[in-house]
Amino acid sequence: MIRFWDGFLSALGAFLTLILIGVPLWGAVSALRADLLPVWAWGPVVGLGFVGLVMAGAFLRKAGRGVHPLRDRRR
């Protein structure tokens, strides 16, 4: 039961990561498409998207193994 709960918390962490990274990312891309930001801003926006995907992937991998979000190994 503890692994299920830890996996659920890790999946919740992945979901929250996607929301917390995705909303500003969506706003930045919308501003870039509307020409409100300079073209060089695509670099940081792409970097933010990459970091968000890596973090969400790490949480999902932990969720699949049943590891708590703040731990490296199972309890």
C-alpha positions in Angstrom: 0.0 0.0 0.0 2.9 2.4 0.7 4.3 1.9 -2.8 0.9 2.7 -4.3 0.7 5.9 -2.2 4.2 6.9 -3.0 3.6 6.3 -6.7 0.4 8.4 -6.5 2.4 11.3 -4.9 5.0 11.0 -7.6 2.3 11.1 -10.3 0.8 14.1 -8.6 4.2 15.8 -8.6 4.5 15.1 -12.4 1.1 16.6 -13.0 1.8 19.7 -10.9 5.2 20.1 -12.7 3.4 20.1 -16.0 1.0 22.7 -14.8 3.6 25.0 -13.2 5.9 24.8 -16.2 3.2 24.6 -18.9 1.2 27.7 -18.1 4.1 30.2 -18.2 5.4 28.3 -21.3 2.1 28.7 -23.0 2.0 32.4 -22.2 5.5 32.9 -23.5 4.8 31.1 -26.7 1.6 33.1 -27.2 3.6 36.3 -26.6 6.3 35.2 -29.1 3.7 34.4 -31.8 2.1 37.8 -31.2 5.5 39.5 -31.7 5.4 40.9 -28.1 8.8 39.4 -27.3 12.0 39.5 -29.4 13.0 36.4 -31.5 15.9 35.5 -29.2 13.4 34.7 -26.4 12.7 31.4 -28.2 16.0 30.0 -26.6 14.9 30.4 -23.0 11.4 29.2 -23.8 12.7 26.0 -25.4 15.0 25.5 -22.4 12.1 25.9 -20.0 10.1 23.4 -22.0 13.0 20.9 -22.0 13.6 21.3 -18.2 9.9 20.8 -17.6 9.8 17.6 -19.6 12.9 16.2 -17.9 11.3 16.9 -14.4 8.0 15.4 -15.3 9.7 12.4 -16.8 11.7 11.9 -13.6 8.5 12.1 -11.5 6.7 9.7 -13.8 9.6 7.2 -13.7 9.4 7.4 -9.9 5.6 6.9 -10.0 6.0 3.8 -12.1 8.5 2.3 -9.6 6.5 3.4 -6.5 9.1 5.8 -5.1 8.2 8.8 -3.0 8.9 12.1 -4.8 11.4 13.2 -2.2 13.4 9.9 -2.1 15.8 8.1 -4.4 14.9 4.5 -3.5 11.9 2.6 -2.3 11.1 2.5 1.4 
